């Protein structure tokens, strides 16, 4: 392997474009996979590369032919299976950065901010240098920060590199995902060790953590929630969409779920308890109790402002549900729904009740998953209302809720994103054909 520089610092390598031998971009480096040893220098065995679709895959360093400033050249053969660190593996940025070590000279505590790798005998890449900063930590918005002298030291000048730091900060990891979707951060947490993912979760604010939990497989949701204090876990559940919170609580032991419900705010707990009363694969179990709900006299301009709220999922923001008061679920009599496209075509001061779509029939809580999928396919619609026998709106089902239940339980873990839509469409078609048959 040829390298344009003798020593490579991982922080500078992160974000570097990976090219195949023909010069086509394969992806970008996001981390370096290390093997830590009780004695001797840690060995770098591969790169975590983010390929199109923001999927992270493993690229062995044996497949890398050249590392130069601004580019990494590989053999062009990339395994698109999602990367997940093994028990023996450690992520340089995700798990070593921010770890504390002790400088032998003066027994001073310092924190790792970067590491250098070099290729030695047998073309083996090893960690040779650490960039550290000394000084006490201070708690900040993103985790723990510190001020102090920085230096580049050899491995034999420090102790504690292989020891997990219980107070290890999460600022760098969280900051690196600031502009990413929650699903991307969720995928990164699944790559890390359970202890490190718990540290990152502990440093996230409740809303961000709630969004990330909604993107994790059920087993990982339960595992991560169990690492939080009970009062913090209840706060995070309150920040989740009620249907996702109900799904998560349904996977917990009954006594634990009951304890968390008692710690939640009464109104949030009421909505979740309502959803827990329905079977998972029914309209009632699939719905959320927080769609965009308005009265018939509400102006078009007000409706457009409501669907513009960033926290509302795109599928639910595609329409508003018009009801008689009260406007909280279960509402007064359900009048109908109005599509966002229709709102965009009408005068801002007009009342939304004039533009209800009469062709959309409501679902009942006991309707099956197959029936929900069939209706969505028939109406070519992203969300459907669910009403009780007295025509009170109970909630709405969005297409993402349906796909989450139609796809295999481990779809987040194995399928490349490029093929997920194909699989999703096949799932909807299969469910629809089964219902018609």
C-alpha positions, 0 to 999 in steps of 0.5 A: 500500500502506498501512502502519501504521508508517513503518519495519518491522523484519524480526525483528518482522515474522517470525511475523506472520499474513497475512490475505486481504481477507475476514479469513481467515488465509493463513499466517505471515511467515517471512522477507523476500526481498531483492535485494542490489546492488553500489551502492544500497540492497537492495530487498525484493521479497517475503515467504516465507509459511508456509501450512498444512502448514508449506509455505513459498511466495513472496508478492510485496510487490506482492500485499501491501496493508497491513502493520500491527503484528500483521497483513499483508493480502494480495490473497488470491491465493497461489501454493502452489508451494514457494519456492526462492530464485533466485541473485540473491535473498537471505533477510533472516533466513536469510542476512543476520542474523549477517553481519558488516559494518564500521562506518565510524566507528572501523572497528569490526566488527559483526554484523547482528541485524535490518534495517529496510525502508521503502517509498519512491518507486514503492512500492518497499521498500528496506532503510534501517537495520541493527540491529547489535551490535559485539564479538568472536564466541564459539563456543557450542552453537548457533553463534557469539554475541557481546557488545557495544554495539548500535545502529541505523545507516544503510546508508551508515555500514557496508561489507561488507553484500553480502560473504558472511561465511565465519564467519557464525553460524547460531544464529538460524536453528537456534533458529527451527527448534528446535520444527520437524520435520527436514523443515521445516528441510530445506525451509528449507535448500533455499530458501537459497543452497548456501553458506548451507545449508552454513553451517547444516549445519556448525552443526547437531549430528550427530543433527539434521543426519542427520535433516535429510539424510534429508528432502532430495532425493538431489541435495541430500543429496549436495551438502550431505554434500560440504561436510563434512569426511570425518570429520564426514560419516562421523559423520553417516552413522552417525547416520542410519538404516542404510537412508538412509545406504546410499541416500546412499552409493549415490549417491556415487562408489564411491571416495568411498563406500568412503572414508566406509565406512572412516571409520565405526564397524565395526558401522555400516559393516557394516550399511550394506554389507549394505544396499548389496548389495541392489537399491534397489527390492527388500525388501532395499534398502528395509529398515532393519536397526534395527527394535525387536527383542526375545526371546520372554521379554521382558515387555510392559512392556519392549516398551512402553518400547522403542517409546516411544523418540523416535528410533524412527520412528512406523511402526517403533514400531507393533510389535516383532519377536520372535526367538531370540538373537542380537537383532542383525540377522541375528538368530536364528530369527524368531518373529513380530511383535506389534502395539503395540495388542496390547501395550497390551491385555496385562498388563505382566508377560506375555511378548511371545512369547505374543502373536505375530500368526500371520497376517503372512507375512515378506518375502524380500530379493529381493521387489519393491517392488510385492510389498512395497506389495501386502503392506502394503495387504493386511495394512493394516500399517505395517511388515513383516519381511524374513528370509533363507532360514533365517528369520533376521530381516534387517530391516524395511520401514516404510511411509515407505520404500515411499512414498519409492520409489513417489513421484516423485523430486522429490516434496518439491520440488513438491507441496503437502503437502495433496495428498501423501497423495492422491498416495501412496495412488494410488501404492500402489494403482497398484503393488498393481494392477500386481502383481495383474495 
